[in-house]
């Protein structure tokens, strides 16, 4: 397994766009905290407004999670939205275990 670097994660996060503004979340400085331990990544972020439409909040959170999991060596990712009026619901949805058939 390859070593996960913050640089590779930051590269992946720079491709995640705010759907309303059309700018990368890294340019908007929306990432508040990131920890990397082995293949596990824990990332906290906020949005440009606490009342950002829920569909955009979930889209950004889902894109972040998919982006993290696309980084070589990342085996798990937890994404936490802070400061949004529906943060709890978004966090629950984006971090729910994958359905197995």
NUNUMAR-859573 format. One record per residue (C-alpha): x, y, z; residue in three letters; chain. Coordinates in steps of 0.1 Angstrom, whole numbers, always signed. Layout:
<nodes>
<node c1="X" c2="Y" c3="Z" res="Ala" chain="A"/>
...
</nodes>
This chain:
<nodes>
<node c1="+0" c2="+0" c3="+0" res="Unk" chain="A"/>
<node c1="+13" c2="+34" c3="-9" res="Unk" chain="A"/>
<node c1="+18" c2="+62" c3="+17" res="Unk" chain="A"/>
<node c1="-10" c2="+88" c3="+16" res="Unk" chain="A"/>
<node c1="+3" c2="+123" c3="+16" res="Unk" chain="A"/>
<node c1="-14" c2="+156" c3="+24" res="Unk" chain="A"/>
<node c1="-2" c2="+168" c3="-10" res="Unk" chain="A"/>
<node c1="-20" c2="+141" c3="-29" res="Unk" chain="A"/>
<node c1="-52" c2="+148" c3="-9" res="Unk" chain="A"/>
<node c1="-49" c2="+185" c3="-15" res="Unk" chain="A"/>
<node c1="-45" c2="+178" c3="-52" res="Unk" chain="A"/>
<node c1="-77" c2="+158" c3="-52" res="Unk" chain="A"/>
<node c1="-95" c2="+185" c3="-31" res="Unk" chain="A"/>
<node c1="-85" c2="+212" c3="-56" res="Unk" chain="A"/>
<node c1="-107" c2="+195" c3="-82" res="Unk" chain="A"/>
<node c1="-138" c2="+198" c3="-60" res="Unk" chain="A"/>
<node c1="-159" c2="+227" c3="-71" res="Unk" chain="A"/>
<node c1="-184" c2="+248" c3="-52" res="Unk" chain="A"/>
<node c1="-214" c2="+243" c3="-75" res="Unk" chain="A"/>
<node c1="-228" c2="+279" c3="-70" res="Unk" chain="A"/>
<node c1="-195" c2="+298" c3="-74" res="Unk" chain="A"/>
<node c1="-177" c2="+275" c3="-98" res="Unk" chain="A"/>
<node c1="-144" c2="+277" c3="-78" res="Unk" chain="A"/>
<node c1="-124" c2="+250" c3="-61" res="Unk" chain="A"/>
<node c1="-131" c2="+245" c3="-24" res="Unk" chain="A"/>
<node c1="-94" c2="+249" c3="-18" res="Unk" chain="A"/>
<node c1="-93" c2="+283" c3="-34" res="Unk" chain="A"/>
<node c1="-123" c2="+293" c3="-12" res="Unk" chain="A"/>
<node c1="-105" c2="+279" c3="+19" res="Unk" chain="A"/>
<node c1="-134" c2="+258" c3="+29" res="Unk" chain="A"/>
<node c1="-113" c2="+230" c3="+45" res="Unk" chain="A"/>
<node c1="-109" c2="+236" c3="+82" res="Unk" chain="A"/>
<node c1="-90" c2="+205" c3="+94" res="Unk" chain="A"/>
<node c1="-76" c2="+173" c3="+79" res="Unk" chain="A"/>
<node c1="-59" c2="+144" c3="+96" res="Unk" chain="A"/>
<node c1="-43" c2="+115" c3="+78" res="Unk" chain="A"/>
<node c1="-35" c2="+83" c3="+97" res="Unk" chain="A"/>
<node c1="-23" c2="+54" c3="+76" res="Unk" chain="A"/>
<node c1="-50" c2="+51" c3="+49" res="Unk" chain="A"/>
<node c1="-77" c2="+69" c3="+70" res="Unk" chain="A"/>
<node c1="-86" c2="+105" c3="+63" res="Unk" chain="A"/>
<node c1="-108" c2="+127" c3="+85" res="Unk" chain="A"/>
<node c1="-117" c2="+160" c3="+70" res="Unk" chain="A"/>
<node c1="-138" c2="+189" c3="+84" res="Unk" chain="A"/>
<node c1="-151" c2="+217" c3="+62" res="Unk" chain="A"/>
<node c1="-175" c2="+246" c3="+61" res="Unk" chain="A"/>
<node c1="-195" c2="+262" c3="+34" res="Unk" chain="A"/>
<node c1="-196" c2="+298" c3="+22" res="Unk" chain="A"/>
<node c1="-229" c2="+304" c3="+40" res="Unk" chain="A"/>
<node c1="-246" c2="+286" c3="+69" res="Unk" chain="A"/>
<node c1="-278" c2="+285" c3="+49" res="Unk" chain="A"/>
<node c1="-263" c2="+272" c3="+17" res="Unk" chain="A"/>
<node c1="-290" c2="+251" c3="-1" res="Unk" chain="A"/>
<node c1="-290" c2="+216" c3="+13" res="Unk" chain="A"/>
<node c1="-287" c2="+200" c3="-22" res="Unk" chain="A"/>
<node c1="-254" c2="+219" c3="-26" res="Unk" chain="A"/>
<node c1="-242" c2="+211" c3="+9" res="Unk" chain="A"/>
<node c1="-247" c2="+174" c3="+2" res="Unk" chain="A"/>
<node c1="-232" c2="+176" c3="-32" res="Unk" chain="A"/>
<node c1="-200" c2="+192" c3="-19" res="Unk" chain="A"/>
<node c1="-198" c2="+167" c3="+10" res="Unk" chain="A"/>
<node c1="-203" c2="+138" c3="-13" res="Unk" chain="A"/>
<node c1="-178" c2="+151" c3="-38" res="Unk" chain="A"/>
<node c1="-152" c2="+155" c3="-10" res="Unk" chain="A"/>
<node c1="-158" c2="+120" c3="+2" res="Unk" chain="A"/>
<node c1="-155" c2="+106" c3="-34" res="Unk" chain="A"/>
<node c1="-124" c2="+127" c3="-40" res="Unk" chain="A"/>
<node c1="-107" c2="+115" c3="-8" res="Unk" chain="A"/>
<node c1="-115" c2="+78" c3="-16" res="Unk" chain="A"/>
<node c1="-100" c2="+83" c3="-51" res="Unk" chain="A"/>
<node c1="-66" c2="+91" c3="-37" res="Unk" chain="A"/>
<node c1="-42" c2="+62" c3="-40" res="Unk" chain="A"/>
<node c1="-37" c2="+46" c3="-5" res="Unk" chain="A"/>
<node c1="-68" c2="+60" c3="+11" res="Unk" chain="A"/>
<node c1="-89" c2="+32" c3="+25" res="Unk" chain="A"/>
<node c1="-115" c2="+52" c3="+45" res="Unk" chain="A"/>
<node c1="-127" c2="+87" c3="+47" res="Unk" chain="A"/>
<node c1="-149" c2="+106" c3="+72" res="Unk" chain="A"/>
<node c1="-162" c2="+140" c3="+60" res="Unk" chain="A"/>
<node c1="-177" c2="+164" c3="+86" res="Unk" chain="A"/>
<node c1="-196" c2="+196" c3="+76" res="Unk" chain="A"/>
<node c1="-195" c2="+223" c3="+103" res="Unk" chain="A"/>
<node c1="-216" c2="+255" c3="+108" res="Unk" chain="A"/>
<node c1="-245" c2="+246" c3="+84" res="Unk" chain="A"/>
<node c1="-281" c2="+245" c3="+96" res="Unk" chain="A"/>
<node c1="-284" c2="+209" c3="+83" res="Unk" chain="A"/>
<node c1="-249" c2="+197" c3="+91" res="Unk" chain="A"/>
<node c1="-260" c2="+167" c3="+112" res="Unk" chain="A"/>
<node c1="-282" c2="+154" c3="+84" res="Unk" chain="A"/>
<node c1="-256" c2="+160" c3="+57" res="Unk" chain="A"/>
<node c1="-229" c2="+143" c3="+79" res="Unk" chain="A"/>
<node c1="-251" c2="+113" c3="+86" res="Unk" chain="A"/>
<node c1="-259" c2="+109" c3="+49" res="Unk" chain="A"/>
<node c1="-224" c2="+113" c3="+35" res="Unk" chain="A"/>
<node c1="-208" c2="+90" c3="+61" res="Unk" chain="A"/>
<node c1="-234" c2="+62" c3="+61" res="Unk" chain="A"/>
<node c1="-219" c2="+27" c3="+55" res="Unk" chain="A"/>
<node c1="-221" c2="+15" c3="+19" res="Unk" chain="A"/>
<node c1="-250" c2="-8" c3="+12" res="Unk" chain="A"/>
<node c1="-241" c2="-44" c3="+6" res="Unk" chain="A"/>
<node c1="-262" c2="-67" c3="-16" res="Unk" chain="A"/>
</nodes>
